[in-house]
């Protein structure tokens, strides 16, 4: 199966490359914000929607103005890509998939995308346009495809990364009869219908005291001073460490589920709405349920697996898997309960058995897409 995937590596630029990248990042950020203001003003003043082509023509005229001649110091390709990214952001907004585009900030993640005509790749070394030497990349794995675009980025912890977008063949995993349902939680990130409990490393809670200490030091530093910038960098590095640990845990967990099972059944959660709960927001965010489902989704499509999402309103925890009796209410602090039929139910494990039954019913209807159709069918099944 041919898919487009990205390979991300860390690289270590020299001083000259740092300066060039800083100029490129700044120019891309300026062009993005300038075009966003241009399109926003055009809509509110004249009710006109500007296209990518119109903003590109405006950018050509902008470079001719002496005050903006510095835009010519960087290659034009990343600037055009910034306009394309803005156009995609508007398309997603009008389609209801995202919020209105926001202005980019200097302290946030910086990035620039190079098309194939703006870099040289010989299979081992990458040289960007207007750079004399190739990037010093830390290779931890290799890819076989030919990169069509390359994106260089710098995060708030001052780490540099390069991402290669390639199209290559992905070998499908051998088919198996195994099916599993998972229940997402806080005590355990997932509990499976096979009795597996992943536990919860709670990386944010683990480093919370150290993070609070660093943030307190940062708050005492004078704004604009070098000491404040050093303190900010320490906070950013610790946040990056927490995010990396969480991402590593989720990647290992999701690939294990995909490799061992042909069908993975889970519930569709409105994580953004659940985070609004002030008592559970921090714990839910630390579990990263949304990222876990996202990884299961694309890995299932890559390796020929099936992901079924059961309707979020299905009472998986309150329903007895043995007799089908549904409790009127089941507070979060109650982790075990006894049914009128005499069965003793563990809250999370009972939920996985109910999800497994509904997920199999969805598959029996003949739908294996794992998308909106599967959600609709699970809603019908759960109501019966």
N, C-alpha and C positions, 0 to 999 in steps of 0.2 A: 504494500500500500504506500503510495507516494503522498507524503505530507510535508508541509512547511513548518519548520521548527527553528528555534533559536538556541545557539550555544553561547554561553556567557562566560567570559574569562576576566580575571583581574590583570591589569598591566601597570607598569611603573614608568611613567614618562620622565625624560630628562628635563633640565631647566628650560631649554629652548622650546621643547614640546609643550611644557606646562603653560608657557606664555601664549603660544599659538592656540592651544585648546581654550584658554581663558578668553581670548579674543573671539574665538568661534562660538563658545557658549554664550557670551554676552551679546554677540550680534544676533544669534538665533532667538535669544530671549527677547531682545528689542524688536525684532521683526514680528515675532508672534504677538507681542503686546500691542505693537503699532497697528497690525492688521486687525486685531480684535477690536480696538477702539474705532478703527475706520469702518468696519462692518456694523458695529453697534450704532455709531452716529448716523450712518447712512440709513439705517432702518428707522430710527426714531425721528429723524429730520425729514426724510423724503419717502419713508415707507418702502424703500428699495432693498432687495437682498443682493449683496455682492457675491460673485462667484470667485473661485480660485484664480481664474484667468484675469479677472479685473484687478484683484489685489496684486497679482504678479506684474501686471502692466504698471500699476501704481508704484511698486517697488523699484522698477527700472527708472521711473522718473525721480524717485526719492534719492537714488544714488547720484543723480546729476547735480543735486543741491550741494554746494560746498560744505555746509555744516554736517552733512551726512556722508561725506566722501570716505570716511573710515570704514564704511560697509564694504568697500572694494578691497580692503586688506585681507579679507578671508575669502575662501572659495565660495562661489555662488550656489553650489549644490545644496549644502545644508540649509541655506536661507530659503530656497525654494521648497525643501522638505518641511521646513517649519510652517510654511503657508499651507502645504498639503495636510499636515497634521491638524491645523486649525480648521480646515475645511471638513475633515473627518469628524472633528469634535462638534461642528455645527450639524452635520448630517445625523450624528447620534442623538443630538439634542432634539432635533425636529422629529426624529423617529421615536422619541420617548425612551431611549435607552440610557440617557445620561442627563446631567444637569447642564445649565448654561455654562459655556466655557469661561474659565477664570484666568486672570492675569498671572503670569509666572513671576516668582520672586527670586531674588539673587541667592538667598540662603537655602533655598530648597534644592532638590536634585536638578542638576544641569545636564543637558544632553544635546547631541547633534547627530543627525543621520546623514550618511554618505551613500549615494547611489554608486553603481558599478563603474561609472565614468569618473569617479572622484577618489578612487583608491587603487592600489596595486596589490594583487594577491598572487603569490607564486606557489601556494600550497603549504608554505612554512612561515613566511614573513608577510606582515601587513604594513604597507606604507600609505599614509593618508596624503591627500592633495596638499601641496605647498610645504611638505615636510621632507627633510633631507634623509632622515634615517627611519628605519622601521620601528614599530612599537615593541617595547620589551614586554612580551606577554608571558604570563605564567600558565603554561599548558598543562592542564590536569586531565584532559581527554581530547580525543580527535574526532573530526567529522569527515565524511566522505563527499558531501555535496559541494557545489560551487556557490560561494556567497553572492547574493544579488544586492543586498544592502548591508551596511555596517553601521552600527550605532555605538558611539562612544559616550560615556556618561561619567559624571562625578557626583557622588552622594554627599550628604551633609557632614559625613565623617572624613571628607577629603580623600576618599578612595576612588580610584579610576577603574572603570570596567569597559569592556568592548563586547558587543553582542553581534554574532554573525547570523544572518537570516539565510537559511539554506533549504533547498528542497531535496529530500532524499527518501529512499525506500526504508520503511520500517517493517520488520518481520513480525507477523502476527503470532501471538502466543498459541500454543496447542489448545484445542477445545477441551473442556472438562465439564462434568455434570454438577460440579459444586455450585451451590447457591448460598448466599449469606445475606442477612439483614443486620444493619447496624443502627444503634440508638446513640444519638449524640448527647453528651452530658458534660458536667463540670468536674465531678469527682473522677470520672474516667472520660477521656475525650470521646472514646467510642466503646460500646459494649456490643459484641456480636452475638448472633443467634447460636453460635457454636460454643459459647461460654468464654470467649476471649475478652479480656478487659485490658485496654491499653494503658491505663493509668493516666495521670496528668502531671507533666514535669513542672508546670507553673513557672515558666522562665521569668515572667515579669515579677511575680511575687518573690522569686529567689533573689533578684537583684534590686528589689524595691528600696531597701534601706540605703544601699550604696548609691542608687540613682537620686534619692531624696537628698543625700549628703552633697552630691555634686551639684544638684540644682540649687541648693541653698548657697553654696559657694558662688555659683554663677550670678545669683540675684544680688550679691553684695558687691560685685565688680562694677566699676564705672563704665557706663555706656561709651562705646567708641575706643576703649583702651585695648591694648594688646593682651593684657591679662584676662579681660573678658572674653576675647576671642579664643584664648587657650582653654578657658573654663568651658566655653560653649562646645569646643571640639571634644573635650572629655565626655560631656553629656551625650553628644552625638555618637561617639564611638560605643558607649555603653548601650544606647538604643539600637545601634546596628548589630551589636553582639546578641542582644535579646531576639531581634528579628531573625538573624541567621540561625540561631539555635531552634527557634520555633519552626522555621522553614525546613530545616534538616529533619526534624521529628516528623512533620507532616508528610514529607516526601517519602521517607522510609515506611511510614504507616500505610499510605495510599498505594504505593507500588506493591506492597505485600498483599493487600486486599485484591488488587487487580490480578496479580500472578496466580493466586490460589483459587480464585472463584471466577466462574463464567458470568454469573449474575450478582450484582451488588445492589441491594435494596436499602433505601434510606428515606427519610422524611424531608419534605421541602420546608425549610424554616425561613421566616422573615427576620434575618439576623439584625438588620438595621432597626427594626421595630423593637426587638428584644433588648437591644443595647440601651434603649431609652429608660429601662428600669434602673434607677440609681443604685440599688442595692446589689445588683448582679452584673452591671455593665462592665466593670473591670475584669471580673472572672470570665465572662462570656468572650470579651475581646481577646483575652489571653489564650483561649481555646482555639480561636480562629476557625470557626465552623464554616464560614463562607469560603475561605481558602481551601479547606479540606474538600468540600463538595466540588469546587472548581477543578482541583487536581484530579479527583475521581472522574469527572466528566471528560476531560481531554485525554486522560490516560486510557479510559475505556474505549474511546473512539480510535485511539492509536492502535491498540492491541487487540481489537475485535471482541471486546467485552460489552456487557449490557448494564447500564445504570438505570434503575427505576426509582423514581421519586414519588412517594406516597403523599397524598394531600395532607397539608399541615394540620387540618382540623380533625383528622382521624384520631379518635381517643385511644392511642396505642398503649399509654400507661394505665389508664383507668379501666381498660377492658380486660377481663379475664380471658386468657388464651384457651382455657379448658372448656368453659361453658358459654362465653360471650357476654356475661353479665357486665354492665357498665356502671361504675360508681358515679354518684352525683358530683363528688369533688374528691380530690386527692392532693393535699398540700405537698409542697416540695420536701418538707422535712420528713415525711413518711416514705421510707425506702422499701418497706415490706408491708404486705397486707394479705389478709385471709378472705377468700371469696365465700359466698353462700354455698357454693358447691363443695366446699371443703378443701380446695387447693390453696396452697401457700405460695404467694407470688412475690418474687423479687422485682421491684419496680422496673429497673432497666432491662433485665433479661426478659421479663414478661412483655415489655414493649417490643423487643426484637422479634419475638415469636409472632406477635400480632402483625408486625410489619412484613415478616416473611410470608405469612398467609395471604395478606392483601397483595403483596408484590407478585406472588405466584398467580393470583387471580388476574392481575393486569396482564401478565404474560399469556395466560390462557385465552384472553380476549384476542390475542394475536398481535399486540403492539409491543415492539421491542426497541422503540426509538429512544425512550428515556426522556422525551421532551414534553411539550405541552399536551400532546395526545395521551401520553402515559399518565400525566397528572389528572386529566379529565376522567380517564377510566378509573383511576384509583379513587376518585371522589365518588363515582357511581357505586363502586364495589363496597366502599366503606359505609355507605348509607343503607345497605341492605342487611 
